[in-house]
Amino acid sequence: MHIDKRLRVARGRLALTIASGAASAVLIIIQAAVLSQIIGGVFLQGHGLTDVFPALIGLVGIGLARAVTLWAGEACAQSLAEQVKTELRTRLHRHILDLGPAFARGERSGELVNTATAGIEALDSYVREYLPQLALAAVIPALLLLAVFPIDTLSALVMLVTAPLIPLFMILIGSAAGALNRRQWQSLSRMSAHFLDVLQGLTTLKLFGRSRAQIEIIRQVSDRFRHTTLEVLRVAFLSALVLELLATISTAIIAVEIGLRLLHGRLDFQHAFFVLVLAPEFYLPLRALGTRFHAGVAGTTAAQRIFAVLETLPEVTAPAAPAPIPPRLHLQFEAVSYRYDRQPALHDITFEVQPGERIALVGPSGAGKTTLTYLLLRFITPQAGCIRVDGIPLHQLDTAAWREQIAWVPQQPYLFNASIADNICLGRPSASMAQIIQAAERAHADEFIQRLPQGYDTLIGERGARLSGGQAQRLALARAFLRDAPLLILDEATAHLDPQTERFIQDAIDRLLQRRTAIIIAHRLSTVYRADRILVLDGGRIAEAGSHQTLLQRDGLYRQLVSAYQRSA
């Protein structure tokens, strides 16, 4: 399996679990010896209750001690599993955050959620049952074999020869089980991802009359998962049958050869009974390992996906000795290039943004505007060239401290299923209620918030489902007002507002932009006319740069965009 090292299993708790199992094995040996002595004394030597009473008390004490060791082993294993799951869940969550939006955009969110929830839960049986049993399957039979060898060499040899057959068949069957478990996990992940896609796109499906068609697709996806699960269970039942059969036949062989020697007087009854009691206990850990092997394979399959995420290297790494944030936000892009897989997004981009300057980025879809903002937000890092802040390379700054200097209003802001106040103060959790209200007023959001049933305490639903597009955009603007950062990145901040509200918001943004550096991504050219400088991007390159009037005088891409915009208007 080879995943226990990467799981960072707490060796102390695992050692306690194994020690409890070993102690239980020693108690089994003592219990078998005491029991054989009592039965031999009563039936062969005529001992009465008085003679064997101390031994019976000892037998009860040994039984209680075994119960305690079994409980301790289970408790340690449970604690071990909970610790591993908690640590792994924390590591996975932190690593996905470190990988950032660039990684998440290339994955299906439903599959990632399934990995972070069901995947980690699948490790419970691996850590709690399979991993300790793997060690006990070697320790307990070895201890019992040491106890049997001096008393009955022939039975010990039978045990020694037959015991390896169980793990051998387990490995042979396990090769098929591993492939089936991988198929089962892939089917479960795809089904989870599809369910999430359907839920998130339910409005669109209803609109196009395709919601009923999803029933058949979901049935097909569920059937694939059902068939795969049944195949896994079939192999699991087959392996359990084979292992039980091997253990039973092996125990029967020992019983037959002991019985024959006992009949011919070649073996003492007390020793024979002692070995017969230990024989099933010898194979029990191996049988238990076989029954838990399925859980081990399932855990390994889930772990492969979990560690595939954990071993994905983030594009953005923290500097060993981060430089302090400079007081002046003088941004410099020096021959910056970036590509997604084999698709170039930016090529040899060079420009500067002076402190307090308003720069507008315009261009057709796919020109590289969003990639530029992702570079500034440190979601991705340039593959060539350098971005500097007042002469300091951006990658040498502390990422968290740098992002505190930025207020970002995306075109489609994400709103959480929390209250209005919680969503506004997301970037400034320590803000007072008065500051939140002031930010909402400046974003022209206070008026509609006051009309909501609970005002600022109203839950807005997942992705702001209970709000209109314009209301959601105004909440995103309120976040920016409240954050009060020196650098603003506005991705068409007025895209979803009616004309009257757009004028109010534009005036508020103009006040907010005073003495601040701003980068405005514009999809509607009416928002860039008052920018200090306009950069026209095309195919990942800067095609033109200048003011609105200057660019209009040229017969270039910007003039074409303005003409097309005016015709559509």
C-alpha positions, 0 to 999 in steps of 0.5 A, a space after each residue: 500500500 505504501 501510503 502510511 508514511 505519507 499519512 504521517 501516522 502517529 507512531 505512538 498510537 499505532 505502537 499502542 494499538 499493536 502492543 495491545 494486540 500483542 498483549 492480547 495474544 500473550 493472554 490467549 496463550 496463558 488462557 489456553 494453558 490454564 483452560 487445558 490444565 483445568 479440563 485435564 485435571 477435571 476429566 483425567 485426574 478427577 479434580 473437584 471444584 475446590 481444586 480448580 477454583 483458583 484456576 477458574 478465578 484466574 481464567 475469569 481474570 484473564 478474560 477480563 484482561 483480554 477485554 481490556 486489551 481489546 478495548 484499549 486497542 480499539 480506542 487507540 485505533 479510533 483515536 489514531 484514525 481521527 487524528 490522521 483524518 483531521 490532519 489530512 483534512 487540514 492539509 488538503 484544505 490548506 493546500 487547495 487554498 495554496 494552489 489557488 483559483 488557477 488550480 480549482 478552475 481546471 478541476 471539477 468542484 464536485 470531484 474535489 469536494 468528494 475527495 475532501 469528504 468521502 475520500 478522507 472518510 474512506 481512510 478511516 477503515 484503512 487507518 483504524 482497521 487495516 493498518 493495525 491488522 497488517 502488523 498484528 497479522 505478523 505479530 500474533 501468529 509469531 507469538 502463538 507459533 513460539 508457544 506451540 513449537 516447544 510443545 508440538 513441533 508437527 502442528 507448528 510446522 503445519 501452521 508455518 506451511 499453511 499460514 503463508 497461503 492466506 496472504 498469497 491468495 489475498 495478494 492474488 485477489 487484491 490485484 483485481 480488487 485494486 483495479 475495481 476499487 479505482 473504477 468505483 472511486 472514479 464512478 463515485 467522483 464523476 457522479 458527485 461532480 455531475 450531481 453538483 453540476 445539475 444543482 448549480 445549473 438547475 435554472 438553465 436546465 429548467 429554462 431550456 426544458 432539459 431538467 427531465 432529460 437529466 433524470 436519464 443521465 443521472 440514472 445512467 451515472 448511478 447504474 455505472 456506480 452500482 455495477 462497479 460497486 457490485 463487482 467490488 463486493 463480488 470480489 470482496 465476498 469471493 476473497 472472504 470465502 477463499 480465506 475462510 476456506 483456507 483457514 478452516 481447512 488448515 485448522 481441520 488438518 491440525 485437528 486431524 493430525 492431533 487427533 490421530 496422534 492422541 488416539 495412538 498415545 503419541 501426544 499428551 491430552 493437555 498439550 493436544 488441547 492447548 494446541 487445538 485451542 490456539 490453532 483457530 486463534 493462530 489463523 484469526 488475525 490472518 482471516 481478519 486481515 483478509 476481511 479488512 483487505 477490501 477496506 485497505 484497497 479502498 483507502 489506498 484508492 482514495 489516498 492516491 487521489 488525495 496525495 495527487 492533489 497534495 503533491 501538486 506544486 503551487 505556482 505561487 510559493 512564499 519567499 523565504 525572507 519576504 520583503 516589506 510592502 513598499 509605501 509607493 505602489 509603482 507597478 512595473 511589468 517587464 516582458 511578462 509572459 504566461 501560458 495555460 498548458 500550450 495556449 499562450 495568454 500573455 506575451 512580452 507585456 511591458 508597461 508601468 502604472 504610476 501611483 494614483 494612476 487609473 489604467 483601463 484594460 480593454 480588448 476582445 475576449 481572450 486578450 489576456 485581461 483576466 490573466 493580468 489581474 491573476 498575476 497581480 493578485 498572485 494567483 499565478 506567477 509569470 513564466 517569463 519576465 518580472 512584475 515589480 512593486 516600486 522596484 521590488 519583485 512581486 514574488 519577493 513580497 509576502 503574498 498575504 500582506 500584498 493582497 491586503 493592499 488590493 480591493 478586487 471587484 470581479 465581474 461575477 462576485 462570489 457571495 457566501 450563504 451568510 448574512 449581508 453584513 458578513 459578506 460585506 466585511 469579508 475583507 475586513 472582519 474587524 469592521 464595525 457595523 457603522 463602517 459596514 453601513 457606511 460602505 453599503 451607502 457608498 455602494 448604493 446598497 443600503 437602500 435595498 438592504 434596509 428593505 430586506 426582512 432582517 436587514 443586514 442580518 438577512 441570509 442571502 443564500 448560496 452565491 447570493 441566490 436571493 439577490 438580483 445581479 445588480 444587488 450582488 454587484 453592489 455588495 461586491 462594491 461595498 466590500 471594496 469601499 470597506 477594504 479601503 485598499 490603495 490598489 483597486 482592481 475593477 473588473 467591469 464594476 458597473 456591468 450589472 447595474 441599471 443606468 440610474 444606479 450605474 451613474 450613482 456607482 460611477 460617481 462613488 467609484 470616482 471618489 474612491 479612486 482619488 489618490 489611489 492606483 486603479 486597474 479597470 478591466 472594461 467590457 463596456 467602453 463607457 467605463 474607460 473614457 475617464 481613465 488616465 491611460 488605456 491599454 488595448 490588449 489583443 492576443 496576449 500583447 499590448 496592441 495600443 496604449 494611450 488616452 481615449 482621444 489619442 487612440 481614437 485618432 488612430 485607425 487601430 483596434 481601439 477605434 474599431 472597438 469603440 465603433 462596434 460599441 457605439 453601433 451596438 448601443 
